[in-house]
């Protein structure tokens, strides 16, 4: 059954948190789709995931590229699943659509982005009425994720 996780970024940005979560997923053999409706975010991530560390990178591709089905991470403005991923990461207020189509959907929102916070709250309220398990995560002072609800 699908799970819906909300990640409230108060002590880190998407640029800091997302690569770490994707790295952990790939270490377990997982695949992901990262969705944003903001082309500038997708362009930035396309570069950032190659360079976020001096000693590491995250192989990925854009949804519109050839052979996207072979990419472990796909950057897209849609929530379809071109690479048979188990996880969907929604950024910048992107709506996940049918959550049940995934093993886990992670809605990431930065505390300083009022629009994304409002969309996350609305999605939380709507999903509370469904059978899909949902949880809310925040970073503590040490930078570790803690489940709060």
C-alpha positions as CSV (number, residue, x, y, z in Angstrom):
1,X,0.0,0.0,0.0
2,X,1.2,3.5,-0.8
3,X,2.4,5.9,1.8
4,X,2.3,9.7,1.7
5,X,5.1,11.5,3.6
6,X,5.3,15.2,4.1
7,X,8.8,16.6,4.6
8,X,8.8,20.1,6.2
9,X,12.1,21.8,5.4
10,X,12.9,24.3,8.1
11,X,16.6,23.8,8.6
12,X,17.6,22.8,5.1
13,X,16.7,23.6,1.5
14,X,15.5,21.2,-1.2
15,X,19.1,21.5,-2.6
16,X,20.5,20.1,0.7
17,X,17.8,17.5,1.6
18,X,16.7,16.0,-1.7
19,X,20.2,14.6,-2.8
20,X,20.6,12.9,0.6
21,X,17.2,11.3,0.4
22,X,17.8,10.2,-3.2
23,X,21.2,8.8,-2.3
24,X,19.7,6.7,0.4
25,X,17.0,5.4,-1.9
26,X,19.5,4.5,-4.6
27,X,21.7,2.7,-2.0
28,X,18.7,0.4,-1.4
29,X,18.3,-0.1,-5.2
30,X,15.3,2.2,-5.5
31,X,14.3,4.5,-8.3
32,X,12.5,7.9,-8.2
33,X,10.6,10.5,-10.1
34,X,11.2,14.1,-8.9
35,X,8.3,16.4,-10.0
36,X,8.2,20.2,-10.1
37,X,6.0,22.5,-12.1
38,X,8.8,25.0,-12.1
39,X,11.1,24.6,-15.1
40,X,13.8,26.6,-13.3
41,X,13.8,24.1,-10.5
42,X,14.2,21.2,-12.9
43,X,17.0,22.9,-14.8
44,X,18.8,23.6,-11.5
45,X,18.4,20.1,-10.2
46,X,19.6,18.7,-13.5
47,X,22.9,20.4,-12.8
48,X,22.9,20.2,-9.0
49,X,22.5,16.4,-8.8
50,X,25.8,16.0,-10.8
51,X,27.7,18.3,-8.6
52,X,26.2,18.4,-5.1
53,X,29.2,16.7,-3.7
54,X,32.8,16.7,-4.8
55,X,33.1,12.9,-4.4
56,X,29.7,11.8,-5.6
57,X,26.8,12.4,-8.1
58,X,23.4,11.1,-8.7
59,X,22.7,9.7,-12.2
60,X,19.5,11.0,-13.6
61,X,17.8,12.3,-16.7
62,X,14.9,14.5,-17.8
63,X,11.6,13.0,-18.6
64,X,11.7,14.1,-22.2
65,X,15.1,12.6,-22.8
66,X,15.7,9.4,-24.8
67,X,15.9,6.2,-22.9
68,X,14.4,7.7,-19.8
69,X,13.2,4.3,-18.8
70,X,16.9,3.4,-17.9
71,X,17.4,6.4,-15.6
72,X,17.3,5.6,-11.8
73,X,16.1,9.2,-11.2
74,X,13.8,11.2,-13.5
75,X,13.2,14.9,-13.3
76,X,9.8,15.8,-14.6
77,X,6.9,18.3,-14.6
78,X,4.5,15.4,-14.6
79,X,3.7,12.6,-12.1
80,X,3.7,9.7,-14.6
81,X,6.2,7.0,-14.0
82,X,8.5,6.5,-17.1
83,X,11.3,4.6,-15.2
84,X,9.2,2.2,-13.1
85,X,10.1,4.1,-9.9
86,X,8.8,3.2,-6.5
87,X,9.0,6.8,-5.1
88,X,7.7,10.1,-6.2
89,X,9.1,13.4,-4.8
90,X,6.8,16.4,-5.3
91,X,8.5,19.8,-5.0
92,X,7.2,23.4,-5.2
93,X,3.6,22.5,-4.5
94,X,3.3,19.9,-7.3
95,X,0.3,17.8,-6.8
96,X,1.0,14.0,-6.6
97,X,-2.1,12.9,-8.3
98,X,-3.0,9.3,-7.7
99,X,-0.9,8.4,-4.6
100,X,-1.9,4.8,-4.8
101,X,0.2,4.3,-7.9
102,X,3.5,4.6,-5.9
103,X,5.0,2.8,-2.9
104,X,5.8,6.1,-1.3
105,X,5.1,9.8,-2.3
106,X,7.2,12.4,-0.5
107,X,5.9,16.0,-0.6
108,X,8.8,18.3,0.2
109,X,8.1,21.9,1.1
110,X,10.3,24.7,2.4
111,X,9.0,26.7,5.4
112,X,9.7,30.0,3.7
113,X,7.6,29.1,0.6
114,X,4.1,30.1,1.7
115,X,2.4,28.7,-1.4
116,X,4.0,25.3,-1.0
117,X,3.1,25.2,2.7
118,X,-0.5,26.0,1.9
119,X,-0.7,23.4,-0.8
120,X,0.9,20.8,1.6
121,X,-1.7,21.6,4.3
122,X,-4.6,21.3,1.8
123,X,-3.2,18.0,0.6
124,X,-2.7,16.7,4.2
125,X,-6.3,17.6,5.1
126,X,-7.7,15.9,2.0
127,X,-5.5,12.8,2.4
128,X,-6.4,12.4,6.1
129,X,-9.9,11.3,4.9
130,X,-8.4,8.6,2.7
131,X,-7.1,5.1,3.6
132,X,-3.5,6.0,2.6
133,X,-1.1,6.2,5.5
134,X,0.3,9.6,5.9
135,X,3.1,11.0,8.1
136,X,4.7,14.4,8.8
137,X,8.5,14.7,9.1
138,X,10.6,17.7,10.4
139,X,14.4,18.0,10.8
140,X,15.7,18.4,14.3
141,X,18.5,20.7,15.3
142,X,21.0,17.9,14.4
143,X,19.7,17.8,10.9
144,X,18.1,14.3,11.4
145,X,14.5,13.6,10.3
146,X,11.9,13.0,13.0
147,X,8.4,11.8,12.5
148,X,6.1,14.3,14.1
149,X,2.7,12.9,13.1
